[in-house]
Amino acid sequence: MKTTTISKILLIFLLSGFVINQSFNFGASSEEDRDFKNKKALWIEDAFNTLNNQSYNRIKAISYWHENWDNGGLVGESKVRLDSSIEATTAYKIGISDEKFGTEAKWENTSNGVKLIPNSEGIYHSAYPDFNDSEDSITANAITDFQELVGKKIVWAYFTNPWMEHIEFPAEAVDVIHNLGIIPFIRMFPISSYDRPTPDPVYSLQKIVDGMYDSDLRVWANDAKSIENPLIIEFGTEVNGDWFAWNAKWNGGCNTGPELFKAAYRHIIDLFREENATDITWVFHVDDYFEVDDPCTNMSVYYPGDDYIDWIGISIYGALDRFDHWESFSNLMAKAYPYFSSISTNKPLALLEFGVIEPDYFFISVSVGIFALLIGFLALIVIIRRKRRK
């Protein structure tokens, strides 16, 4: 083997080794690398800066989604919880420490019952404080742990009420939350399995409209009324997203599905009113993902109307797994807000869910290192083959 060939091979492995070394030291030196490691903290900081922008002054409540989950395989774990890093926790604590993020609810007696109304000078601070994968394992510890972590009380605790094999009011969960002086915010989920199949084999919007579940829903309404404390309820979370069975895609298609959803939501509220279960604040909840010309993802086409809904909320998430595209909260809000805020000009708005993962810089470092080693190995093969041909 000629000296020049040996030199090339050595150079390739030296370069590969340098790239691998740099990849494993990723985040240790330059300001850019440190920014990558603090990406979640910076995203959260940007979120609070955005919420302080007067352009979004109709947003009167926020609710962080404090949960980790395992996606399996190469996708790995999504670390959305605020305690995923000291930097993320600190960024949130600094943001939420502003006095405008209030902890005391304001109520108003209306012709349709007692309703949560916005604090004209502030924003309610709330959360989903990690009630396990099922989202309905409510404990006082989960709530108090979250409040201690961020250094501030929450106005409502957000949780899911899956219908499963029987539609039932979550009385025990509501009691736990109320006993802490917090408002239970219940997400009605017409699902028959925690796998959330689409479409659901048991529940459908058409069956709700046809009254197939009326007896159970009336019992639910009376149980809610019996606690003699106001509640917040939403039906059809993130309805414009086809990952849930109540999206139009799974209920007759994009042309008729939105009308069916509106009819189903109105039917539920009408039943509650008939049972005089009126101390409920009803929320309409969309996702920031949408396509203006696609009626299945369009936000406004699902809206049941001002006569039925008290608040309008949205989910805005950053990257949720290691392969997701990173986009700032401010960019996401800027794109969604014009459509979100135009659903109704009369109702207060809420950021019902927001969050982002902790970037997995170790995985990226290893991936870059392996890629560099592979390139070096392939280059070596090419050099050896060329040498043999000569």
C-alpha positions in Angstrom: 0.0 0.0 0.0 1.4 3.4 -1.0 2.2 6.0 1.6 -0.4 8.4 0.1 -3.2 5.7 0.6 -2.1 5.2 4.2 -2.2 8.9 4.7 -5.7 9.1 3.3 -7.0 6.3 5.6 -5.4 8.0 8.6 -6.9 11.3 7.7 -10.3 9.8 7.3 -10.2 8.2 10.8 -8.7 11.3 12.3 -11.6 13.4 10.9 -14.1 10.8 12.0 -12.6 10.7 15.5 -12.8 14.5 15.7 -16.5 14.5 14.7 -17.3 11.8 17.2 -15.4 13.6 20.0 -17.2 16.9 19.2 -20.5 15.1 19.2 -20.0 13.7 22.6 -18.9 17.1 23.9 -22.0 18.6 22.3 -23.3 21.4 24.5 -20.2 21.7 26.6 -18.5 24.8 25.2 -20.1 27.2 22.7 -23.0 29.5 23.4 -24.9 27.9 20.5 -24.5 24.4 22.0 -25.6 25.6 25.4 -28.6 27.1 23.8 -29.4 23.7 22.4 -29.2 22.1 25.8 -31.5 24.8 27.2 -33.8 24.6 24.2 -36.8 23.7 26.4 -36.1 26.5 28.9 -35.8 29.0 26.1 -39.1 27.8 24.5 -40.8 28.3 27.8 -39.3 31.7 28.3 -40.5 32.6 24.8 -44.0 31.4 25.7 -44.2 33.8 28.6 -42.8 36.7 26.7 -45.4 36.0 24.0 -48.2 35.8 26.5 -47.1 39.2 27.8 -47.6 40.7 24.3 -50.7 42.9 24.2 -51.5 41.4 20.8 -52.8 38.3 22.7 -54.6 40.1 25.6 -57.8 38.1 25.1 -56.0 35.0 26.5 -57.2 34.9 30.1 -55.9 31.5 31.3 -53.0 29.1 30.7 -52.6 25.4 31.6 -49.3 23.6 31.3 -49.4 19.9 30.3 -47.0 18.4 32.9 -46.4 14.8 31.8 -43.8 12.4 30.4 -44.6 9.5 28.2 -42.7 6.7 26.4 -43.2 6.4 22.7 -41.1 3.3 22.4 -38.4 2.4 19.8 -36.1 5.1 18.5 -38.7 7.8 19.2 -38.0 7.3 22.9 -39.4 9.2 25.9 -41.2 12.6 25.6 -40.1 14.6 28.6 -42.7 17.4 28.8 -42.8 17.6 32.6 -41.3 20.8 33.9 -38.9 18.9 36.2 -37.1 17.4 33.2 -34.3 19.9 33.9 -33.4 22.6 36.4 -33.3 25.1 33.5 -36.9 24.3 32.4 -38.2 24.5 35.9 -36.5 27.8 36.5 -37.7 29.3 33.3 -41.3 28.4 34.2 -41.0 29.6 37.7 -39.7 33.0 36.5 -42.4 33.3 33.9 -45.2 32.4 36.3 -44.0 34.6 39.1 -45.4 37.6 37.4 -48.4 38.9 39.4 -50.6 38.9 36.3 -50.7 35.1 36.5 -53.5 34.8 39.1 -54.6 32.0 41.4 -58.0 33.1 42.5 -61.1 32.4 40.4 -63.8 34.9 39.7 -67.4 33.7 39.3 -70.6 35.3 38.0 -74.2 34.4 38.4 -75.8 34.4 34.9 -79.1 33.3 33.5 -77.4 30.0 32.6 -75.9 29.4 36.0 -72.6 30.2 37.8 -69.8 30.7 35.3 -66.1 31.3 35.6 -65.3 34.7 34.2 -61.9 36.2 33.3 -59.9 38.4 35.6 -59.8 41.5 33.6 -56.3 42.4 34.7 -54.7 39.0 34.7 -54.4 35.4 33.4 -55.4 32.3 35.4 -52.6 29.9 36.1 -53.6 26.2 35.8 -52.2 22.8 34.8 -52.6 19.2 34.0 -50.3 18.0 36.9 -49.7 14.5 35.7 -52.4 12.1 36.6 -50.6 9.1 35.0 -51.0 7.8 31.5 -54.7 7.3 31.8 -55.1 11.0 32.8 -57.7 10.1 35.3 -55.8 8.8 38.3 -56.3 11.9 40.4 -54.3 12.4 43.6 -53.8 15.3 45.9 -50.1 14.7 45.9 -49.9 15.2 42.1 -51.5 18.6 42.5 -49.5 19.7 45.5 -46.2 18.4 44.0 -46.8 20.5 40.9 -47.6 23.6 42.9 -44.5 23.2 45.1 -42.4 22.6 42.0 -43.5 25.9 40.3 -44.0 27.9 43.4 -47.6 28.9 42.6 -51.1 27.6 43.2 -53.3 26.5 40.2 -56.8 27.7 39.5 -58.0 24.5 37.9 -56.7 20.9 37.7 -57.3 19.5 34.2 -58.1 15.8 33.9 -59.9 13.2 31.6 -63.1 11.4 32.2 -63.0 8.5 29.7 -66.5 7.0 29.2 -65.1 3.4 28.7 -67.7 0.7 29.4 -70.0 3.1 31.3 -70.5 6.9 31.4 -70.0 7.9 35.0 -69.4 11.1 36.8 -65.9 11.2 38.4 -67.1 12.0 41.9 -64.0 10.9 43.8 -61.7 12.9 41.5 -63.8 16.0 41.8 -63.8 15.7 45.6 -60.0 15.4 45.8 -59.6 18.5 43.7 -62.3 20.5 45.4 -60.8 19.7 48.8 -57.7 21.5 47.8 -59.6 24.7 46.9 -59.1 24.1 43.1 -61.6 23.9 40.3 -62.1 20.4 38.7 -61.8 20.8 34.9 -63.2 17.7 33.3 -62.5 16.5 29.7 -65.4 14.4 28.6 -63.9 11.6 26.4 -66.3 9.4 24.5 -63.8 6.5 24.2 -64.2 2.8 24.9 -60.5 2.1 25.3 -57.4 3.9 26.5 -55.9 3.1 23.1 -58.4 5.7 21.7 -59.2 3.9 18.4 -60.5 5.9 15.5 -63.3 5.5 14.9 -64.4 4.3 18.3 -66.3 1.0 18.1 -68.8 2.0 20.9 -69.3 5.7 20.9 -70.1 8.1 18.1 -71.4 11.6 17.6 -74.5 10.3 15.8 -75.4 8.0 18.7 -75.1 11.0 21.1 -77.4 13.1 18.9 -79.8 10.2 18.6 -80.0 10.1 22.4 -78.5 6.6 22.9 -76.6 7.8 26.0 -79.2 10.2 27.4 -80.1 8.3 30.5 -76.4 8.0 31.5 -75.7 11.6 30.7 -78.7 12.7 32.8 -77.4 10.8 35.8 -73.9 12.3 35.2 -75.5 15.8 35.1 -77.4 15.2 38.4 -74.3 13.9 40.1 -72.5 17.0 38.9 -75.3 19.2 40.3 -75.3 17.4 43.7 -71.7 18.5 44.6 -73.0 22.1 44.8 -69.7 23.5 43.5 -69.0 25.0 40.0 -67.2 22.8 37.4 -65.5 23.4 34.1 -66.2 20.8 31.4 -65.2 20.4 27.8 -66.4 17.8 25.3 -64.5 16.9 22.2 -60.9 17.9 23.1 -58.9 19.2 20.1 -61.8 18.4 17.8 -60.0 19.6 14.7 -57.3 17.0 15.1 -58.0 13.6 13.5 -56.1 11.7 16.3 -59.4 11.7 18.2 -62.6 9.8 17.3 -64.8 12.9 17.4 -63.1 14.6 14.5 -65.2 14.9 11.3 -63.0 12.4 9.5 -64.5 9.6 11.6 -68.0 10.9 11.7 -69.4 11.1 8.2 -66.5 13.1 6.6 -65.3 16.6 6.4 -68.5 18.1 5.0 -71.0 16.7 7.4 -68.9 15.8 10.5 -68.5 19.3 11.9 -72.3 19.8 11.9 -72.6 16.5 13.7 -70.1 17.5 16.3 -71.9 20.8 17.0 -75.2 18.9 17.3 -73.7 16.4 19.7 -72.1 19.1 22.0 -75.3 21.1 22.0 -77.3 18.0 22.8 -75.2 17.3 25.9 -75.5 20.9 27.1 -79.2 20.9 26.5 -79.6 17.7 28.6 -77.6 19.3 31.5 -79.8 22.4 31.3 -82.9 20.3 31.4 -81.6 18.7 34.6 -80.8 22.1 36.0 -77.1 21.3 36.2 -76.1 24.8 35.2 -73.2 25.8 37.5 -70.9 24.6 34.7 -68.5 26.6 32.5 -68.5 24.9 29.1 -65.3 25.1 27.0 -64.7 24.5 23.3 -61.2 23.2 22.7 -59.2 23.2 19.4 -55.6 22.4 18.4 -53.2 24.8 16.7 -52.8 22.4 13.8 -55.1 23.3 11.0 -55.4 23.9 7.3 -57.7 26.8 6.3 -59.2 25.0 3.3 -59.7 21.6 5.1 -63.0 21.5 6.9 -61.8 18.6 9.0 -59.0 20.6 10.6 -60.6 24.1 10.4 -61.3 25.4 13.9 -64.4 27.5 13.5 -66.6 25.0 11.7 -67.0 22.9 14.8 -68.0 25.7 17.1 -71.4 25.1 18.8 -72.1 28.8 19.2 -72.0 31.5 21.8 -75.3 30.4 23.3 -73.6 27.2 24.4 -70.0 27.9 25.0 -68.4 30.1 27.8 -64.7 29.9 27.0 -62.7 28.9 23.9 -59.3 27.1 24.3 -56.4 25.9 22.3 -53.5 23.5 22.5 -50.1 24.7 21.4 -47.2 22.3 21.7 -43.6 22.5 20.5 -41.6 19.4 19.6 -43.0 16.3 21.3 -40.5 13.7 20.3 -36.8 13.6 19.3 -37.6 13.7 15.6 -40.1 16.6 15.7 -39.3 19.9 14.1 -38.6 22.6 16.7 -40.6 25.7 16.3 -40.8 28.6 18.8 -44.0 29.2 20.8 -44.2 32.7 19.4 -44.2 31.4 15.8 -46.9 28.8 16.6 -49.1 31.4 18.4 -48.7 33.9 15.6 -49.9 31.4 13.1 -52.8 30.1 15.1 -54.1 33.2 16.9 -55.9 35.0 14.1 -58.1 31.9 13.4 -58.4 30.9 17.0 -59.5 34.3 18.2 -62.0 34.7 15.3 -64.0 31.6 16.4 -66.0 34.1 18.6 -65.2 37.7 19.3 -67.3 37.6 22.5 -65.7 34.8 24.5 -62.6 34.7 26.7 -59.7 32.6 25.4 -57.5 30.1 27.1 -54.2 28.3 26.4 -55.6 25.0 27.6 -52.5 22.9 26.9 -48.9 23.8 26.1 -45.5 22.2 26.5 -42.4 20.9 24.8 -39.9 18.1 25.3 -36.4 18.2 26.8 -34.1 17.8 23.8 -32.3 14.5 23.8 -28.8 15.8 23.1 -27.1 12.5 24.2 -29.1 10.6 21.5 -28.2 13.3 18.9 -24.5 13.2 19.9 -24.4 9.4 19.6 -26.2 9.6 16.3 -23.8 12.1 14.9 -20.8 10.0 16.1 -22.2 6.8 14.5 -22.9 8.6 11.3 -19.3 10.0 11.2 -17.9 6.6 11.8 -20.0 5.1 9.1 -18.9 7.7 6.6 -15.3 7.0 7.5 -15.8 3.3 7.1 -17.5 3.7 3.7 -14.7 6.0 2.5 -12.1 3.4 3.6 -13.9 0.8 1.5 -13.9 3.1 -1.5 -10.1 3.7 -1.2 -9.3 0.0 -0.8 -11.5 -1.0 -3.8 -9.8 1.7 -6.0 -6.4 0.4 -4.8 -7.2 -3.1 -5.9 -8.3 -2.1 -9.3 -4.9 -0.5 -10.0 
